[in-house]
Amino acid sequence: MVNRKELNPDAGPEAAYGARLRRLREARGWKQDDLAERIGYTGRHVSGVETAGKPPTRQFSAAVDAALGLAGTAESFVSEWGEIRHGVLLQGFPEYVELEGRAAEIRLFDSGLVPGPLQTRGYAEALATAAVKRQVITTEQAEERVCLLMDRQASLRRSVPPLVIVVLDESCVRRSIGGGAVMRDQVESLVEFAEEPNTMLQLAPYSFGEHRPFDRLVNLLTLNDRSVVSYVESETRGYLDRDLASVVSLMRAYHLLQAGCLSQTATVDMLHQLRKGTP
């Protein structure tokens, strides 16, 4: 008899997902290979998910829902996958992305990396691939990360688009991600972004030095009711803030940041120079 691993659904969200998958599969009298054949995966893959050795993905969850007749229901595995995904994202980020998708004004600052809403697919894929090589995420999670980012970007393309103001530390465009071809495309995409009628792009030059008010990602939203929201991150935590006094303080710092940055014209000129110099 094949050894059967006992499951502990209390061990974590992925363990609970796997245990429920096994229970519903066995209730139908299916072996792992039977389910695998119905959803287009291998029996080994199904086993890995059931024993929490392999994280579930949205694609896998949707296929399971179709096979089990759970698509669109409150008990769907896609819904459970969404809860797992939100659980591993930094606190506050899922809610922030939802608010960003309907904000009237968006202000972003980042250093080191081009922020998600402005990343090209190639740039995003290079970052995701590097995370796979570091064994931080799986290949499937990398693919999902890129797809989710593309969905986030799509939510900003509306009939009445938001005003999007972006300040990038110079390091964002000096740091090579994905090699020369990827960076050329990324720089070109930034130039195109700056040409849009609802955008503003500025670079915070290295000469700003110690006077730059932010050291990490800062996102500021103005919603349609004119309320304001901020989202900031540390290495391990995200923080969504609706407190007016706190957000206004960040808004003031953002305005001071802009005052010390290159103009949009000078920013685009620098981007053109960088594009010509990219090997």
C-alpha positions, 0 to 999 in steps of 0.5 A: 500500500502506498504511504499516505501522508497525514495532513494537518489543515491547522498547519497554515493556509496552504495546508488547509487548502491542500487538506480540503482539496484531498477531502473533496477529491476523495469524496468523488472517488478520484485518485490524484491522477484522476483529478490531474487528468481533468485539470491538465496537471500531473498527479505529482503536482496534485500531490504536492499541493495537497501536502503543502509541498507546492503552493497553489496558483490561480491557474491551478485553482481555477482548473480545480474549480471547473473540475469540482463544479465550484467556479464562481461559488463562495467555496471556490478554490480561487477564492481561497487562493486569493486569501492565501495570496493576500496573506503573503503580501505585505500588510495593507498592500491588497487594499492599497491596490484596490484604492489605487485602481479608482483614485483620482490622483496618484503620487509615487516615489521609489528608489532603486527600482522603477515602481510597479505601475511603470514597469515594462513586462520585461523589467518585471519578468527580470525581477521575478526571475531573479526572485526564483533564482534566489528561491524566494518564490516558485516559477509559477508564483513568478508568473502570477506576480507578473500577471497581477502587475499587468492587471494593476497597470490595466486598472489605471487605463480608464476612460477618465484616467487618474493624474499620475505623478511619479518621482524616481530616484536617479538610482531607478534608471541607473541600476541595470535590470535584465540587461541592456535590451530590457533597460532600453525598453524600460527607459523608452517606456518612461519617456512615453509615460512622461508624454501622456497628458495626465502624467508628470515624471521627475528624477531626484538626482544624486546631487539631492544627497541628504536633502531627499526626504524619502528613503523608501517607497512612498505612495500617496492617493487622492480619492474622488471624494478628496480624501487622502491615503498613504502607503509606505513600506519597509523591508518586511512590512507595509502600512496603509494610513488614512489619518489626515495629519499623517498623510498631509505630512507626507504630502508636504514632504512630497512637494518639497521633494518635487521642488528639488528634482529635475524638471520633467523636460530635464528628466526626459533629456536625461532619459534620452541620454541614458537610452543612447548610452545603454549598451 
